[in-house]
Amino acid sequence: MKNILLICGSGASSGFMAGAIRKAAKKKGEKVSVKAASESQLDERIDEIDYLLIGPHLSYMVDELKKKTQEKMSKLQLSHKLFTEH
């Protein structure tokens, strides 16, 4: 199972996107756990995740998040278009 954390500023908008990711994964037969959280909750969840998805409005934090997560996991910054379409 892949453990994915999707972060945004407050965790609210990432909840909708997490639901869309779960639905798409189920449709493809992928086993995933997708959780949404605010960026301030990353430290308490960092050891539980394999993939970190970053909301587009947190682009200013990408370098900081890369340092924080180092080589522990894959990271992806979501485009504004992708984030708002789902």
PDB file of N, CA, C and O in Angstrom:
ATOM      1  N   MET A   1       0.842  -1.179   0.000  1.00  0.00           N
ATOM      2  CA  MET A   1       0.000   0.000   0.000  1.00  0.00           C
ATOM      3  C   MET A   1       0.884   1.237   0.000  1.00  0.00           C
ATOM      4  O   MET A   1       1.900   1.294   0.693  1.00  0.00           O
ATOM      5  N   LYS A   2       0.485   2.217  -0.782  1.00  0.00           N
ATOM      6  CA  LYS A   2       1.198   3.487  -0.848  1.00  0.00           C
ATOM      7  C   LYS A   2       0.521   4.469   0.096  1.00  0.00           C
ATOM      8  O   LYS A   2      -0.696   4.651   0.046  1.00  0.00           O
ATOM      9  N   ASN A   3       1.306   5.096   0.950  1.00  0.00           N
ATOM     10  CA  ASN A   3       0.791   6.086   1.889  1.00  0.00           C
ATOM     11  C   ASN A   3       1.118   7.480   1.370  1.00  0.00           C
ATOM     12  O   ASN A   3       2.283   7.855   1.237  1.00  0.00           O
ATOM     13  N   ILE A   4       0.067   8.234   1.082  1.00  0.00           N
ATOM     14  CA  ILE A   4       0.207   9.552   0.462  1.00  0.00           C
ATOM     15  C   ILE A   4      -0.345  10.610   1.405  1.00  0.00           C
ATOM     16  O   ILE A   4      -1.415  10.440   1.990  1.00  0.00           O
ATOM     17  N   LEU A   5       0.396  11.702   1.544  1.00  0.00           N
ATOM     18  CA  LEU A   5      -0.084  12.850   2.300  1.00  0.00           C
ATOM     19  C   LEU A   5      -0.146  14.035   1.356  1.00  0.00           C
ATOM     20  O   LEU A   5       0.826  14.354   0.672  1.00  0.00           O
ATOM     21  N   LEU A   6      -1.287  14.677   1.328  1.00  0.00           N
ATOM     22  CA  LEU A   6      -1.509  15.864   0.508  1.00  0.00           C
ATOM     23  C   LEU A   6      -1.633  17.043   1.454  1.00  0.00           C
ATOM     24  O   LEU A   6      -2.516  17.065   2.312  1.00  0.00           O
ATOM     25  N   ILE A   7      -0.748  18.028   1.303  1.00  0.00           N
ATOM     26  CA  ILE A   7      -0.799  19.168   2.211  1.00  0.00           C
ATOM     27  C   ILE A   7      -1.174  20.449   1.483  1.00  0.00           C
ATOM     28  O   ILE A   7      -0.852  20.651   0.312  1.00  0.00           O
ATOM     29  N   CYS A   8      -1.862  21.301   2.220  1.00  0.00           N
ATOM     30  CA  CYS A   8      -2.174  22.646   1.755  1.00  0.00           C
ATOM     31  C   CYS A   8      -2.060  23.564   2.970  1.00  0.00           C
ATOM     32  O   CYS A   8      -1.589  23.139   4.025  1.00  0.00           O
ATOM     33  N   GLY A   9      -2.473  24.781   2.834  1.00  0.00           N
ATOM     34  CA  GLY A   9      -2.327  25.741   3.919  1.00  0.00           C
ATOM     35  C   GLY A   9      -3.073  25.358   5.182  1.00  0.00           C
ATOM     36  O   GLY A   9      -2.490  25.365   6.266  1.00  0.00           O
ATOM     37  N   SER A  10      -4.348  25.023   5.065  1.00  0.00           N
ATOM     38  CA  SER A  10      -5.150  24.703   6.246  1.00  0.00           C
ATOM     39  C   SER A  10      -5.621  23.259   6.283  1.00  0.00           C
ATOM     40  O   SER A  10      -6.100  22.796   7.318  1.00  0.00           O
ATOM     41  N   GLY A  11      -5.495  22.545   5.187  1.00  0.00           N
ATOM     42  CA  GLY A  11      -5.943  21.155   5.123  1.00  0.00           C
ATOM     43  C   GLY A  11      -7.341  20.991   4.561  1.00  0.00           C
ATOM     44  O   GLY A  11      -7.775  19.869   4.299  1.00  0.00           O
ATOM     45  N   ALA A  12      -8.054  22.095   4.370  1.00  0.00           N
ATOM     46  CA  ALA A  12      -9.438  22.008   3.896  1.00  0.00           C
ATOM     47  C   ALA A  12      -9.517  21.669   2.409  1.00  0.00           C
ATOM     48  O   ALA A  12     -10.181  20.704   2.031  1.00  0.00           O
ATOM     49  N   SER A  13      -8.856  22.441   1.576  1.00  0.00           N
ATOM     50  CA  SER A  13      -8.949  22.194   0.130  1.00  0.00           C
ATOM     51  C   SER A  13      -8.272  20.891  -0.267  1.00  0.00           C
ATOM     52  O   SER A  13      -8.660  20.265  -1.254  1.00  0.00           O
ATOM     53  N   SER A  14      -7.273  20.483   0.485  1.00  0.00           N
ATOM     54  CA  SER A  14      -6.594  19.224   0.158  1.00  0.00           C
ATOM     55  C   SER A  14      -7.497  18.025   0.431  1.00  0.00           C
ATOM     56  O   SER A  14      -7.296  16.960  -0.152  1.00  0.00           O
ATOM     57  N   GLY A  15      -8.476  18.179   1.298  1.00  0.00           N
ATOM     58  CA  GLY A  15      -9.420  17.098   1.580  1.00  0.00           C
ATOM     59  C   GLY A  15     -10.220  16.705   0.352  1.00  0.00           C
ATOM     60  O   GLY A  15     -10.457  15.520   0.113  1.00  0.00           O
ATOM     61  N   PHE A  16     -10.639  17.696  -0.430  1.00  0.00           N
ATOM     62  CA  PHE A  16     -11.378  17.417  -1.667  1.00  0.00           C
ATOM     63  C   PHE A  16     -10.492  16.698  -2.680  1.00  0.00           C
ATOM     64  O   PHE A  16     -10.923  15.751  -3.337  1.00  0.00           O
ATOM     65  N   MET A  17      -9.262  17.155  -2.796  1.00  0.00           N
ATOM     66  CA  MET A  17      -8.323  16.544  -3.738  1.00  0.00           C
ATOM     67  C   MET A  17      -7.976  15.125  -3.300  1.00  0.00           C
ATOM     68  O   MET A  17      -7.853  14.234  -4.141  1.00  0.00           O
ATOM     69  N   ALA A  18      -7.820  14.904  -2.014  1.00  0.00           N
ATOM     70  CA  ALA A  18      -7.525  13.558  -1.506  1.00  0.00           C
ATOM     71  C   ALA A  18      -8.642  12.595  -1.884  1.00  0.00           C
ATOM     72  O   ALA A  18      -8.381  11.451  -2.255  1.00  0.00           O
ATOM     73  N   GLY A  19      -9.878  13.054  -1.791  1.00  0.00           N
ATOM     74  CA  GLY A  19     -11.015  12.224  -2.186  1.00  0.00           C
ATOM     75  C   GLY A  19     -10.964  11.857  -3.661  1.00  0.00           C
ATOM     76  O   GLY A  19     -11.263  10.722  -4.034  1.00  0.00           O
ATOM     77  N   ALA A  20     -10.586  12.811  -4.496  1.00  0.00           N
ATOM     78  CA  ALA A  20     -10.479  12.552  -5.937  1.00  0.00           C
ATOM     79  C   ALA A  20      -9.355  11.557  -6.231  1.00  0.00           C
ATOM     80  O   ALA A  20      -9.482  10.714  -7.119  1.00  0.00           O
ATOM     81  N   ILE A  21      -8.265  11.658  -5.488  1.00  0.00           N
ATOM     82  CA  ILE A  21      -7.148  10.723  -5.677  1.00  0.00           C
ATOM     83  C   ILE A  21      -7.567   9.316  -5.262  1.00  0.00           C
ATOM     84  O   ILE A  21      -7.264   8.348  -5.960  1.00  0.00           O
ATOM     85  N   ARG A  22      -8.256   9.197  -4.138  1.00  0.00           N
ATOM     86  CA  ARG A  22      -8.746   7.884  -3.683  1.00  0.00           C
ATOM     87  C   ARG A  22      -9.646   7.248  -4.740  1.00  0.00           C
ATOM     88  O   ARG A  22      -9.516   6.065  -5.053  1.00  0.00           O
ATOM     89  N   LYS A  23     -10.549   8.040  -5.276  1.00  0.00           N
ATOM     90  CA  LYS A  23     -11.491   7.547  -6.286  1.00  0.00           C
ATOM     91  C   LYS A  23     -10.746   7.070  -7.535  1.00  0.00           C
ATOM     92  O   LYS A  23     -11.050   6.004  -8.070  1.00  0.00           O
ATOM     93  N   ALA A  24      -9.776   7.853  -7.998  1.00  0.00           N
ATOM     94  CA  ALA A  24      -9.006   7.479  -9.188  1.00  0.00           C
ATOM     95  C   ALA A  24      -8.172   6.226  -8.931  1.00  0.00           C
ATOM     96  O   ALA A  24      -8.061   5.364  -9.803  1.00  0.00           O
ATOM     97  N   ALA A  25      -7.592   6.122  -7.746  1.00  0.00           N
ATOM     98  CA  ALA A  25      -6.782   4.945  -7.407  1.00  0.00           C
ATOM     99  C   ALA A  25      -7.644   3.691  -7.359  1.00  0.00           C
ATOM    100  O   ALA A  25      -7.241   2.633  -7.842  1.00  0.00           O
ATOM    101  N   LYS A  26      -8.825   3.812  -6.777  1.00  0.00           N
ATOM    102  CA  LYS A  26      -9.733   2.667  -6.698  1.00  0.00           C
ATOM    103  C   LYS A  26     -10.129   2.205  -8.097  1.00  0.00           C
ATOM    104  O   LYS A  26     -10.195   1.007  -8.372  1.00  0.00           O
ATOM    105  N   LYS A  27     -10.388   3.156  -8.960  1.00  0.00           N
ATOM    106  CA  LYS A  27     -10.773   2.845 -10.339  1.00  0.00           C
ATOM    107  C   LYS A  27      -9.661   2.083 -11.067  1.00  0.00           C
ATOM    108  O   LYS A  27      -9.937   1.229 -11.909  1.00  0.00           O
ATOM    109  N   LYS A  28      -8.403   2.396 -10.738  1.00  0.00           N
ATOM    110  CA  LYS A  28      -7.260   1.732 -11.375  1.00  0.00           C
ATOM    111  C   LYS A  28      -6.813   0.486 -10.618  1.00  0.00           C
ATOM    112  O   LYS A  28      -5.889  -0.206 -11.047  1.00  0.00           O
ATOM    113  N   GLY A  29      -7.462   0.199  -9.498  1.00  0.00           N
ATOM    114  CA  GLY A  29      -7.096  -0.973  -8.720  1.00  0.00           C
ATOM    115  C   GLY A  29      -5.852  -0.790  -7.864  1.00  0.00           C
ATOM    116  O   GLY A  29      -5.246  -1.772  -7.435  1.00  0.00           O
ATOM    117  N   GLU A  30      -5.469   0.444  -7.613  1.00  0.00           N
ATOM    118  CA  GLU A  30      -4.299   0.748  -6.783  1.00  0.00           C
ATOM    119  C   GLU A  30      -4.704   0.782  -5.313  1.00  0.00           C
ATOM    120  O   GLU A  30      -5.772   1.287  -4.965  1.00  0.00           O
ATOM    121  N   LYS A  31      -3.852   0.248  -4.465  1.00  0.00           N
ATOM    122  CA  LYS A  31      -4.095   0.306  -3.027  1.00  0.00           C
ATOM    123  C   LYS A  31      -3.322   1.487  -2.455  1.00  0.00           C
ATOM    124  O   LYS A  31      -2.092   1.488  -2.410  1.00  0.00           O
ATOM    125  N   VAL A  32      -4.075   2.489  -2.021  1.00  0.00           N
ATOM    126  CA  VAL A  32      -3.456   3.689  -1.472  1.00  0.00           C
ATOM    127  C   VAL A  32      -4.189   4.145  -0.222  1.00  0.00           C
ATOM    128  O   VAL A  32      -5.378   3.886  -0.034  1.00  0.00           O
ATOM    129  N   SER A  33      -3.448   4.823   0.611  1.00  0.00           N
ATOM    130  CA  SER A  33      -4.015   5.546   1.733  1.00  0.00           C
ATOM    131  C   SER A  33      -3.677   7.006   1.477  1.00  0.00           C
ATOM    132  O   SER A  33      -2.504   7.376   1.431  1.00  0.00           O
ATOM    133  N   VAL A  34      -4.693   7.831   1.310  1.00  0.00           N
ATOM    134  CA  VAL A  34      -4.475   9.247   1.015  1.00  0.00           C
ATOM    135  C   VAL A  34      -5.063  10.066   2.149  1.00  0.00           C
ATOM    136  O   VAL A  34      -6.256   9.989   2.442  1.00  0.00           O
ATOM    137  N   LYS A  35      -4.207  10.848   2.778  1.00  0.00           N
ATOM    138  CA  LYS A  35      -4.651  11.717   3.865  1.00  0.00           C
ATOM    139  C   LYS A  35      -4.362  13.157   3.494  1.00  0.00           C
ATOM    140  O   LYS A  35      -3.392  13.451   2.796  1.00  0.00           O
ATOM    141  N   ALA A  36      -5.209  14.045   3.967  1.00  0.00           N
ATOM    142  CA  ALA A  36      -5.036  15.474   3.744  1.00  0.00           C
ATOM    143  C   ALA A  36      -4.707  16.133   5.075  1.00  0.00           C
ATOM    144  O   ALA A  36      -5.217  15.736   6.123  1.00  0.00           O
ATOM    145  N   ALA A  37      -3.850  17.141   5.018  1.00  0.00           N
ATOM    146  CA  ALA A  37      -3.461  17.833   6.240  1.00  0.00           C
ATOM    147  C   ALA A  37      -2.961  19.231   5.899  1.00  0.00           C
ATOM    148  O   ALA A  37      -2.702  19.556   4.741  1.00  0.00           O
ATOM    149  N   SER A  38      -2.836  20.031   6.923  1.00  0.00           N
ATOM    150  CA  SER A  38      -2.214  21.342   6.740  1.00  0.00           C
ATOM    151  C   SER A  38      -0.703  21.157   6.768  1.00  0.00           C
ATOM    152  O   SER A  38      -0.201  20.160   7.287  1.00  0.00           O
ATOM    153  N   GLU A  39       0.009  22.112   6.212  1.00  0.00           N
ATOM    154  CA  GLU A  39       1.465  21.997   6.174  1.00  0.00           C
ATOM    155  C   GLU A  39       2.054  21.942   7.577  1.00  0.00           C
ATOM    156  O   GLU A  39       3.132  21.380   7.766  1.00  0.00           O
ATOM    157  N   SER A  40       1.377  22.508   8.551  1.00  0.00           N
ATOM    158  CA  SER A  40       1.891  22.498   9.926  1.00  0.00           C
ATOM    159  C   SER A  40       1.846  21.106  10.555  1.00  0.00           C
ATOM    160  O   SER A  40       2.487  20.880  11.581  1.00  0.00           O
ATOM    161  N   GLN A  41       1.106  20.174   9.965  1.00  0.00           N
ATOM    162  CA  GLN A  41       1.007  18.812  10.494  1.00  0.00           C
ATOM    163  C   GLN A  41       2.014  17.849   9.869  1.00  0.00           C
ATOM    164  O   GLN A  41       2.047  16.673  10.232  1.00  0.00           O
ATOM    165  N   LEU A  42       2.829  18.327   8.944  1.00  0.00           N
ATOM    166  CA  LEU A  42       3.763  17.443   8.247  1.00  0.00           C
ATOM    167  C   LEU A  42       4.732  16.755   9.201  1.00  0.00           C
ATOM    168  O   LEU A  42       4.970  15.554   9.073  1.00  0.00           O
ATOM    169  N   ASP A  43       5.288  17.488  10.144  1.00  0.00           N
ATOM    170  CA  ASP A  43       6.277  16.904  11.059  1.00  0.00           C
ATOM    171  C   ASP A  43       5.735  15.695  11.811  1.00  0.00           C
ATOM    172  O   ASP A  43       6.457  14.719  12.015  1.00  0.00           O
ATOM    173  N   GLU A  44       4.486  15.749  12.220  1.00  0.00           N
ATOM    174  CA  GLU A  44       3.923  14.636  12.991  1.00  0.00           C
ATOM    175  C   GLU A  44       3.542  13.444  12.119  1.00  0.00           C
ATOM    176  O   GLU A  44       3.277  12.361  12.641  1.00  0.00           O
ATOM    177  N   ARG A  45       3.509  13.624  10.806  1.00  0.00           N
ATOM    178  CA  ARG A  45       3.108  12.534   9.903  1.00  0.00           C
ATOM    179  C   ARG A  45       4.218  12.071   8.961  1.00  0.00           C
ATOM    180  O   ARG A  45       4.022  11.132   8.189  1.00  0.00           O
ATOM    181  N   ILE A  46       5.358  12.709   9.018  1.00  0.00           N
ATOM    182  CA  ILE A  46       6.410  12.474   8.031  1.00  0.00           C
ATOM    183  C   ILE A  46       6.891  11.026   7.994  1.00  0.00           C
ATOM    184  O   ILE A  46       7.251  10.529   6.926  1.00  0.00           O
ATOM    185  N   ASP A  47       6.906  10.349   9.119  1.00  0.00           N
ATOM    186  CA  ASP A  47       7.392   8.968   9.159  1.00  0.00           C
ATOM    187  C   ASP A  47       6.352   7.952   8.692  1.00  0.00           C
ATOM    188  O   ASP A  47       6.662   6.768   8.561  1.00  0.00           O
ATOM    189  N   GLU A  48       5.132   8.400   8.442  1.00  0.00           N
ATOM    190  CA  GLU A  48       4.043   7.504   8.051  1.00  0.00           C
ATOM    191  C   GLU A  48       3.811   7.463   6.542  1.00  0.00           C
ATOM    192  O   GLU A  48       3.012   6.657   6.064  1.00  0.00           O
ATOM    193  N   ILE A  49       4.497   8.321   5.787  1.00  0.00           N
ATOM    194  CA  ILE A  49       4.136   8.480   4.378  1.00  0.00           C
ATOM    195  C   ILE A  49       5.262   8.100   3.414  1.00  0.00           C
ATOM    196  O   ILE A  49       6.448   8.167   3.736  1.00  0.00           O
ATOM    197  N   ASP A  50       4.827   7.695   2.210  1.00  0.00           N
ATOM    198  CA  ASP A  50       5.759   7.368   1.132  1.00  0.00           C
ATOM    199  C   ASP A  50       5.833   8.486   0.095  1.00  0.00           C
ATOM    200  O   ASP A  50       6.864   8.693  -0.544  1.00  0.00           O
ATOM    201  N   TYR A  51       4.726   9.196  -0.057  1.00  0.00           N
ATOM    202  CA  TYR A  51       4.633  10.252  -1.061  1.00  0.00           C
ATOM    203  C   TYR A  51       4.046  11.501  -0.431  1.00  0.00           C
ATOM    204  O   TYR A  51       3.116  11.428   0.372  1.00  0.00           O
ATOM    205  N   LEU A  52       4.596  12.643  -0.801  1.00  0.00           N
ATOM    206  CA  LEU A  52       4.099  13.928  -0.330  1.00  0.00           C
ATOM    207  C   LEU A  52       3.645  14.735  -1.536  1.00  0.00           C
ATOM    208  O   LEU A  52       4.432  15.002  -2.443  1.00  0.00           O
ATOM    209  N   LEU A  53       2.379  15.121  -1.545  1.00  0.00           N
ATOM    210  CA  LEU A  53       1.830  15.990  -2.589  1.00  0.00           C
ATOM    211  C   LEU A  53       1.631  17.368  -1.977  1.00  0.00           C
ATOM    212  O   LEU A  53       1.073  17.503  -0.888  1.00  0.00           O
ATOM    213  N   ILE A  54       2.092  18.383  -2.686  1.00  0.00           N
ATOM    214  CA  ILE A  54       2.102  19.743  -2.160  1.00  0.00           C
ATOM    215  C   ILE A  54       1.157  20.609  -2.980  1.00  0.00           C
ATOM    216  O   ILE A  54       1.284  20.690  -4.202  1.00  0.00           O
ATOM    217  N   GLY A  55       0.217  21.253  -2.311  1.00  0.00           N
ATOM    218  CA  GLY A  55      -0.715  22.147  -2.999  1.00  0.00           C
ATOM    219  C   GLY A  55       0.028  23.286  -3.678  1.00  0.00           C
ATOM    220  O   GLY A  55       1.081  23.708  -3.200  1.00  0.00           O
ATOM    221  N   PRO A  56      -0.506  23.793  -4.793  1.00  0.00           N
ATOM    222  CA  PRO A  56       0.192  24.812  -5.578  1.00  0.00           C
ATOM    223  C   PRO A  56       0.444  26.112  -4.825  1.00  0.00           C
ATOM    224  O   PRO A  56       1.418  26.810  -5.106  1.00  0.00           O
ATOM    225  N   HIS A  57      -0.407  26.438  -3.889  1.00  0.00           N
ATOM    226  CA  HIS A  57      -0.236  27.683  -3.150  1.00  0.00           C
ATOM    227  C   HIS A  57       0.883  27.591  -2.111  1.00  0.00           C
ATOM    228  O   HIS A  57       1.186  28.579  -1.442  1.00  0.00           O
ATOM    229  N   LEU A  58       1.497  26.418  -1.970  1.00  0.00           N
ATOM    230  CA  LEU A  58       2.640  26.262  -1.070  1.00  0.00           C
ATOM    231  C   LEU A  58       3.953  26.210  -1.846  1.00  0.00           C
ATOM    232  O   LEU A  58       4.963  25.734  -1.327  1.00  0.00           O
ATOM    233  N   SER A  59       3.943  26.693  -3.075  1.00  0.00           N
ATOM    234  CA  SER A  59       5.153  26.631  -3.904  1.00  0.00           C
ATOM    235  C   SER A  59       6.330  27.342  -3.242  1.00  0.00           C
ATOM    236  O   SER A  59       7.483  26.971  -3.465  1.00  0.00           O
ATOM    237  N   TYR A  60       6.050  28.350  -2.437  1.00  0.00           N
ATOM    238  CA  TYR A  60       7.121  29.069  -1.749  1.00  0.00           C
ATOM    239  C   TYR A  60       7.832  28.193  -0.715  1.00  0.00           C
ATOM    240  O   TYR A  60       8.915  28.550  -0.250  1.00  0.00           O
ATOM    241  N   MET A  61       7.245  27.064  -0.353  1.00  0.00           N
ATOM    242  CA  MET A  61       7.820  26.181   0.665  1.00  0.00           C
ATOM    243  C   MET A  61       8.548  24.968   0.086  1.00  0.00           C
ATOM    244  O   MET A  61       9.076  24.157   0.846  1.00  0.00           O
ATOM    245  N   VAL A  62       8.588  24.829  -1.216  1.00  0.00           N
ATOM    246  CA  VAL A  62       9.129  23.611  -1.826  1.00  0.00           C
ATOM    247  C   VAL A  62      10.553  23.326  -1.370  1.00  0.00           C
ATOM    248  O   VAL A  62      10.860  22.192  -1.003  1.00  0.00           O
ATOM    249  N   ASP A  63      11.425  24.320  -1.383  1.00  0.00           N
ATOM    250  CA  ASP A  63      12.815  24.082  -0.970  1.00  0.00           C
ATOM    251  C   ASP A  63      12.896  23.642   0.488  1.00  0.00           C
ATOM    252  O   ASP A  63      13.652  22.731   0.825  1.00  0.00           O
ATOM    253  N   GLU A  64      12.119  24.290   1.346  1.00  0.00           N
ATOM    254  CA  GLU A  64      12.087  23.919   2.769  1.00  0.00           C
ATOM    255  C   GLU A  64      11.576  22.484   2.950  1.00  0.00           C
ATOM    256  O   GLU A  64      12.121  21.724   3.750  1.00  0.00           O
ATOM    257  N   LEU A  65      10.539  22.124   2.211  1.00  0.00           N
ATOM    258  CA  LEU A  65       9.983  20.775   2.316  1.00  0.00           C
ATOM    259  C   LEU A  65      10.942  19.723   1.777  1.00  0.00           C
ATOM    260  O   LEU A  65      10.994  18.609   2.298  1.00  0.00           O
ATOM    261  N   LYS A  66      11.696  20.062   0.744  1.00  0.00           N
ATOM    262  CA  LYS A  66      12.702  19.128   0.224  1.00  0.00           C
ATOM    263  C   LYS A  66      13.752  18.837   1.287  1.00  0.00           C
ATOM    264  O   LYS A  66      14.155  17.688   1.464  1.00  0.00           O
ATOM    265  N   LYS A  67      14.197  19.871   1.995  1.00  0.00           N
ATOM    266  CA  LYS A  67      15.184  19.676   3.063  1.00  0.00           C
ATOM    267  C   LYS A  67      14.598  18.836   4.191  1.00  0.00           C
ATOM    268  O   LYS A  67      15.255  17.939   4.718  1.00  0.00           O
ATOM    269  N   LYS A  68      13.370  19.134   4.549  1.00  0.00           N
ATOM    270  CA  LYS A  68      12.722  18.449   5.664  1.00  0.00           C
ATOM    271  C   LYS A  68      12.512  16.963   5.378  1.00  0.00           C
ATOM    272  O   LYS A  68      12.693  16.123   6.260  1.00  0.00           O
ATOM    273  N   THR A  69      12.135  16.648   4.156  1.00  0.00           N
ATOM    274  CA  THR A  69      11.849  15.255   3.812  1.00  0.00           C
ATOM    275  C   THR A  69      13.065  14.527   3.261  1.00  0.00           C
ATOM    276  O   THR A  69      13.087  13.297   3.227  1.00  0.00           O
ATOM    277  N   GLN A  70      14.070  15.267   2.833  1.00  0.00           N
ATOM    278  CA  GLN A  70      15.308  14.734   2.249  1.00  0.00           C
ATOM    279  C   GLN A  70      14.989  13.634   1.251  1.00  0.00           C
ATOM    280  O   GLN A  70      14.195  13.846   0.335  1.00  0.00           O
ATOM    281  N   GLU A  71      15.582  12.485   1.410  1.00  0.00           N
ATOM    282  CA  GLU A  71      15.375  11.379   0.471  1.00  0.00           C
ATOM    283  C   GLU A  71      14.346  10.377   0.992  1.00  0.00           C
ATOM    284  O   GLU A  71      14.236   9.274   0.457  1.00  0.00           O
ATOM    285  N   LYS A  72      13.603  10.742   2.015  1.00  0.00           N
ATOM    286  CA  LYS A  72      12.667   9.812   2.651  1.00  0.00           C
ATOM    287  C   LYS A  72      11.504   9.422   1.755  1.00  0.00           C
ATOM    288  O   LYS A  72      10.948   8.334   1.904  1.00  0.00           O
ATOM    289  N   MET A  73      11.130  10.289   0.830  1.00  0.00           N
ATOM    290  CA  MET A  73       9.933  10.019   0.040  1.00  0.00           C
ATOM    291  C   MET A  73       9.947  10.797  -1.257  1.00  0.00           C
ATOM    292  O   MET A  73      10.762  11.699  -1.450  1.00  0.00           O
ATOM    293  N   SER A  74       9.047  10.442  -2.133  1.00  0.00           N
ATOM    294  CA  SER A  74       8.853  11.195  -3.368  1.00  0.00           C
ATOM    295  C   SER A  74       7.990  12.403  -3.061  1.00  0.00           C
ATOM    296  O   SER A  74       7.095  12.342  -2.218  1.00  0.00           O
ATOM    297  N   LYS A  75       8.263  13.503  -3.751  1.00  0.00           N
ATOM    298  CA  LYS A  75       7.511  14.732  -3.552  1.00  0.00           C
ATOM    299  C   LYS A  75       7.034  15.234  -4.904  1.00  0.00           C
ATOM    300  O   LYS A  75       7.720  15.079  -5.914  1.00  0.00           O
ATOM    301  N   LEU A  76       5.869  15.827  -4.914  1.00  0.00           N
ATOM    302  CA  LEU A  76       5.329  16.368  -6.150  1.00  0.00           C
ATOM    303  C   LEU A  76       4.537  17.614  -5.822  1.00  0.00           C
ATOM    304  O   LEU A  76       3.654  17.592  -4.964  1.00  0.00           O
ATOM    305  N   GLN A  77       4.855  18.700  -6.506  1.00  0.00           N
ATOM    306  CA  GLN A  77       4.065  19.909  -6.349  1.00  0.00           C
ATOM    307  C   GLN A  77       2.965  19.880  -7.392  1.00  0.00           C
ATOM    308  O   GLN A  77       3.240  19.787  -8.588  1.00  0.00           O
ATOM    309  N   LEU A  78       1.736  19.958  -6.950  1.00  0.00           N
ATOM    310  CA  LEU A  78       0.591  19.915  -7.857  1.00  0.00           C
ATOM    311  C   LEU A  78       0.412  21.255  -8.555  1.00  0.00           C
ATOM    312  O   LEU A  78       0.592  22.311  -7.947  1.00  0.00           O
ATOM    313  N   SER A  79       0.063  21.208  -9.816  1.00  0.00           N
ATOM    314  CA  SER A  79      -0.195  22.445 -10.554  1.00  0.00           C
ATOM    315  C   SER A  79      -1.516  23.047 -10.076  1.00  0.00           C
ATOM    316  O   SER A  79      -2.396  22.344  -9.580  1.00  0.00           O
ATOM    317  N   HIS A  80      -1.629  24.346 -10.235  1.00  0.00           N
ATOM    318  CA  HIS A  80      -2.868  25.027  -9.845  1.00  0.00           C
ATOM    319  C   HIS A  80      -4.050  24.471 -10.631  1.00  0.00           C
ATOM    320  O   HIS A  80      -5.129  24.269 -10.074  1.00  0.00           O
ATOM    321  N   LYS A  81      -3.849  24.223 -11.919  1.00  0.00           N
ATOM    322  CA  LYS A  81      -4.926  23.704 -12.769  1.00  0.00           C
ATOM    323  C   LYS A  81      -5.400  22.340 -12.276  1.00  0.00           C
ATOM    324  O   LYS A  81      -6.602  22.113 -12.134  1.00  0.00           O
ATOM    325  N   LEU A  82      -4.465  21.437 -12.016  1.00  0.00           N
ATOM    326  CA  LEU A  82      -4.825  20.104 -11.535  1.00  0.00           C
ATOM    327  C   LEU A  82      -5.527  20.183 -10.185  1.00  0.00           C
ATOM    328  O   LEU A  82      -6.512  19.483  -9.948  1.00  0.00           O
ATOM    329  N   PHE A  83      -5.023  21.024  -9.315  1.00  0.00           N
ATOM    330  CA  PHE A  83      -5.572  21.134  -7.966  1.00  0.00           C
ATOM    331  C   PHE A  83      -6.999  21.678  -7.984  1.00  0.00           C
ATOM    332  O   PHE A  83      -7.843  21.224  -7.212  1.00  0.00           O
ATOM    333  N   THR A  84      -7.271  22.637  -8.851  1.00  0.00           N
ATOM    334  CA  THR A  84      -8.598  23.262  -8.856  1.00  0.00           C
ATOM    335  C   THR A  84      -9.626  22.510  -9.693  1.00  0.00           C
ATOM    336  O   THR A  84     -10.827  22.717  -9.519  1.00  0.00           O
ATOM    337  N   GLU A  85      -9.180  21.644 -10.595  1.00  0.00           N
ATOM    338  CA  GLU A  85     -10.129  20.895 -11.426  1.00  0.00           C
ATOM    339  C   GLU A  85     -10.778  19.743 -10.674  1.00  0.00           C
ATOM    340  O   GLU A  85     -11.806  19.231 -11.118  1.00  0.00           O
ATOM    341  N   HIS A  86     -10.220  19.328  -9.570  1.00  0.00           N
ATOM    342  CA  HIS A  86     -10.756  18.177  -8.850  1.00  0.00           C
ATOM    343  C   HIS A  86     -11.198  18.637  -7.531  1.00  0.00           C
ATOM    344  O   HIS A  86     -11.691  17.840  -6.733  1.00  0.00           O
TER     345      HIS A  86
END
